[in-house]
Amino acid sequence: MMTVKIEVNGNVIYCRSAVNITKGEYEECKWNKYKVDTGEVIEHKPIDGAIPLAKKLLDTIKET
């Protein structure tokens, strides 16, 4: 599970979480699927690291 949050002066203004829903063995080129707390599913290659996944999570936030 990964959670990304943005705080301003100690107040959380945005927060997004996702859990890996991919089954099976880890493979270097495999795209894993993550279910976001909004219900949508995003794909990410684990070999790319955590920062690109965090950016994808932030991209799911729609500012009002």
C-alpha positions in Angstrom: 0.0 0.0 0.0 1.2 3.5 -0.7 -0.2 6.8 0.6 0.7 10.2 -0.7 -0.5 13.3 1.1 0.0 17.0 0.8 -0.1 19.2 3.9 -0.2 22.9 4.3 0.6 24.3 7.8 0.0 20.8 9.2 -3.5 20.4 7.6 -3.9 17.6 5.0 -5.4 19.2 1.9 -5.0 16.2 -0.4 -4.5 12.5 0.3 -4.5 9.5 -2.0 -3.9 5.8 -1.3 -3.5 2.7 -3.5 -3.0 -1.0 -2.9 -1.3 -3.4 -5.2 -3.9 -5.8 -6.6 -1.5 -7.7 -8.9 -1.3 -11.5 -8.2 1.7 -13.7 -8.9 5.4 -13.5 -9.0 7.4 -10.3 -9.4 8.9 -9.9 -12.9 11.2 -7.1 -13.9 9.1 -5.9 -16.8 5.7 -6.6 -15.4 3.1 -3.9 -15.0 1.5 -4.0 -11.6 -2.0 -2.8 -11.1 -2.9 -0.6 -8.1 -6.5 0.1 -6.9 -6.8 3.7 -5.8 -9.0 4.7 -2.9 -11.3 6.3 -5.6 -11.9 2.9 -7.1 -9.9 3.5 -10.3 -7.0 1.2 -11.3 -3.6 2.5 -12.3 -0.7 0.5 -13.8 3.0 0.9 -12.8 6.2 -0.9 -13.4 7.9 -1.7 -10.0 11.3 -1.4 -11.6 10.6 2.4 -12.1 10.5 3.0 -8.4 8.1 4.6 -5.9 8.3 8.3 -7.1 6.7 7.7 -10.5 3.9 5.7 -8.7 3.4 8.6 -6.2 3.2 11.0 -9.2 0.5 8.8 -10.8 -1.4 8.9 -7.5 -1.2 12.7 -7.4 -2.4 12.9 -11.0 -5.7 11.2 -9.9 -6.5 14.2 -7.7 -8.8 16.8 -9.3 -8.5 20.2 -7.8 -11.7 22.1 -7.2 
